[in-house]
């Protein structure tokens, strides 16, 4: 574990992270800082840091819920496609088996 200093809205925070994760954490902090800064600008800088953090967190949660919904829809579509292909496979297999059976009958 190592201690990393991140800056959000010109405030420095010390947090610990796993070794090798520092650059990833700093990218996340930079992205969050930009989001909080954007929220702060939209409120005219009148909101407290806590309010700006809360609003940024709500924006992120909304994005997570939307992406989760889209992922669930994509998974449902994929499963529907797999089921359709499974049915097609069974139909083709049945036809092939019938052809084989007919060929065996002709052969005998």
C-alpha positions, -999 to +999 in steps of 0.1 A: +000+000+000+011+035-007-002+070+002-012+091-028-021+128-028-050+137-050-064+172-056-101+178-060-113+215-063-078+227-051-081+206-020-055+179-014-065+145+000-042+118+011-055+083+004-039+049+003-040+026-027-025-007-038+010-007-052+009-003-089-025+014-089-012+050-084-014+061-120-049+047-124-060+064-091-046+097-103-065+094-136-097+087-118-091+117-094-083+140-124-115+129-141-135+134-110-119+168-104-130+179-139-166+167-132-168+184-098-153+216-114-180+214-141-207+210-115-193+239-095-193+261-125-229+252-132-239+262-097-220+294-101-195+283-074-221+290-047-223+254-035-201+239-009-175+213-018-197+187-002-227+197-024-205+197-055-192+162-046-227+150-040-240+163-073-210+148-091-216+115-074-253+116-085-242+123-121-219+093-119-245+071-104-269+080-132-243+071-158-237+037-140-274+030-139-278+039-176-248+018-186-260-011-165-294-009-182-278-009-216-256-038-207-286-058-195-304-051-228-274-061-248-271-094-228-308-101-234-304-095-271-273-118-271-292-145-253-322-142-277-297-145-306-281-175-291-314-192-286-325-185-322-292-199-335-296-229-312-331-236-327-317-232-363-288-256-354-313-282-342-334-278-373-304-282-396-292-312-375-326-328-379-325-323-416-290-338-419-301-368-398-331-374-421-309-372-451-285-397-435-314-420-426-327-418-462-293-425-476-289-456-454-323-468-465-313-464-502-280-481-495-297-512-480 
